[in-house]
Amino acid sequence: VHDDLQAFFIARQRRSFRTSGRSERSKWAGFSREPKYRTFKQRLTGDLRPLLWSGGGRLYDSLTQANSSDQTFRVTGDTIRFGSRVPYAHRLYTGGVGPFGERYPARNFLKLSDRSMNVLSNLILRTLAGDRPPAAAWRNPR
């Protein structure tokens, strides 16, 4: 079940990054309040998606790759912890000041929508009831 839970969170994160948080009802702010950073990132990568660098990046990898040494995942009793050890992850999550002195907003990249919480709860309940869902149900939560 541990691997199934991790697969659920990884699939959810991939979808969240692909939709800039919209899939979890938490659209991440763009760079409208960070004009210097926006210009820098546009020139460097041509990609203005928040939290992504050239198709990935350390934060993305830490949340979407099961074997990432930067990923934190632990299941104990009634608690599931999933996150990132990337040093700047907390600042991106809570907001702060960027490299050009511009304040940037919090980007809640770990938010679970009510829908995702319901899907996760149902998968766990089915497992506890002895009707373990197939691996695809965990990896493609809808």
C-alpha positions as CSV (number, residue, x, y, z in Angstrom):
1,V,0.0,0.0,0.0
2,H,3.0,2.3,0.7
3,D,4.0,2.3,-3.0
4,D,0.3,2.8,-4.0
5,L,0.0,5.9,-1.8
6,Q,3.3,7.3,-3.2
7,A,2.1,6.7,-6.7
8,F,-1.1,8.6,-6.0
9,F,0.7,11.6,-4.7
10,I,3.2,11.6,-7.6
11,A,0.4,11.3,-10.2
12,R,-1.4,14.1,-8.5
13,Q,1.7,16.3,-8.5
14,R,2.4,15.7,-12.2
15,R,-1.1,16.8,-13.1
16,S,-0.8,19.8,-10.8
17,F,2.4,20.9,-12.4
18,R,0.9,20.3,-15.9
19,T,-2.1,22.5,-15.0
20,S,-0.2,25.1,-12.9
21,G,-2.3,24.0,-9.9
22,R,-5.7,24.2,-11.6
23,S,-6.3,20.5,-11.2
24,E,-6.3,20.9,-7.5
25,R,-8.3,24.1,-7.4
26,S,-5.3,26.2,-6.6
27,K,-4.2,28.1,-9.7
28,W,-0.6,29.3,-9.2
29,A,0.0,33.0,-9.8
30,G,1.9,34.0,-12.9
31,F,4.6,36.7,-12.9
32,S,2.5,39.8,-13.3
33,R,3.9,41.2,-10.0
34,E,7.4,40.1,-10.9
35,P,8.3,41.9,-14.2
36,K,12.1,41.6,-13.8
37,Y,11.9,37.9,-13.0
38,R,9.4,37.3,-15.8
39,T,11.7,38.9,-18.4
40,F,14.7,36.9,-17.0
41,K,12.9,33.6,-17.1
42,Q,11.4,34.3,-20.6
43,R,14.8,35.1,-22.0
44,L,16.5,32.1,-20.3
45,T,13.9,29.4,-20.9
46,G,11.1,30.7,-23.1
47,D,8.8,29.1,-20.6
48,L,6.6,31.1,-18.2
49,R,4.9,28.3,-16.4
50,P,5.3,28.9,-12.6
51,L,7.6,26.5,-10.7
52,L,8.9,24.7,-13.9
53,W,12.3,25.1,-15.6
54,S,12.8,23.6,-19.1
55,G,10.4,20.7,-18.6
56,G,11.2,20.0,-15.0
57,G,13.7,21.2,-12.4
58,R,14.8,20.1,-9.0
59,L,11.5,20.9,-7.3
60,Y,9.4,19.2,-10.0
61,D,11.6,16.1,-9.9
62,S,11.5,15.9,-6.1
63,L,7.7,15.7,-6.2
64,T,7.2,13.6,-9.3
65,Q,10.0,11.0,-9.2
66,A,9.7,8.2,-6.7
67,N,13.5,7.7,-6.5
68,S,14.3,11.4,-5.9
69,S,16.5,11.8,-2.9
70,D,14.8,15.2,-2.4
71,Q,11.3,13.7,-2.0
72,T,9.9,13.2,1.5
73,F,7.3,10.5,1.8
74,R,6.4,8.7,5.1
75,V,3.3,6.8,6.3
76,T,2.9,6.4,10.0
77,G,-0.3,5.4,11.8
78,D,-2.9,7.9,10.6
79,T,-0.5,10.3,8.9
80,I,0.8,10.6,5.4
81,R,3.6,13.1,4.8
82,F,4.6,14.0,1.2
83,G,6.9,16.8,0.3
84,S,10.2,18.1,-0.9
85,R,13.6,18.6,0.7
86,V,14.6,21.1,-1.9
87,P,15.9,24.1,0.1
88,Y,13.8,26.7,-1.6
89,A,10.5,24.7,-1.7
90,H,9.1,26.2,1.5
91,R,9.8,29.8,0.2
92,L,8.0,29.0,-3.1
93,Y,5.1,27.5,-1.1
94,T,4.7,30.5,1.2
95,G,5.9,33.3,-1.0
96,G,8.8,35.6,-0.5
97,V,11.3,37.9,-2.2
98,G,12.9,36.8,-5.5
99,P,16.4,37.4,-6.8
100,F,15.5,40.8,-8.3
101,G,14.0,42.1,-5.0
102,E,10.4,41.5,-6.2
103,R,7.9,39.9,-3.8
104,Y,6.4,36.8,-5.2
105,P,3.1,35.2,-4.1
106,A,2.7,31.8,-2.4
107,R,2.2,29.0,-4.9
108,N,0.4,26.2,-3.0
109,F,1.9,23.3,-5.0
110,L,1.0,20.7,-2.3
111,K,-2.7,21.5,-2.0
112,L,-5.1,18.6,-2.2
113,S,-8.5,19.5,-3.6
114,D,-11.6,18.1,-2.0
115,R,-12.0,15.9,-5.0
116,S,-8.5,14.5,-4.6
117,M,-9.1,14.0,-0.9
118,N,-12.3,12.0,-1.6
119,V,-10.5,9.8,-4.2
120,L,-7.7,9.2,-1.8
121,S,-10.0,8.4,1.0
122,N,-12.0,6.0,-1.1
123,L,-8.9,4.2,-2.3
124,I,-7.7,3.8,1.3
125,L,-11.1,2.6,2.5
126,R,-11.3,0.0,-0.3
127,T,-7.9,-1.3,0.6
128,L,-8.8,-1.5,4.3
129,A,-12.0,-3.4,3.4
130,G,-10.0,-6.0,1.5
131,D,-11.0,-4.8,-2.0
132,R,-7.6,-3.4,-2.9
133,P,-7.8,-1.2,-6.0
134,P,-5.6,-2.1,-9.0
135,A,-2.3,-0.1,-9.4
136,A,-3.8,1.9,-12.2
137,A,-6.4,3.4,-9.8
138,W,-3.7,4.9,-7.7
139,R,-1.6,6.1,-10.6
140,N,-4.5,7.6,-12.5
141,P,-6.7,9.1,-9.8
142,R,-9.8,10.8,-11.3
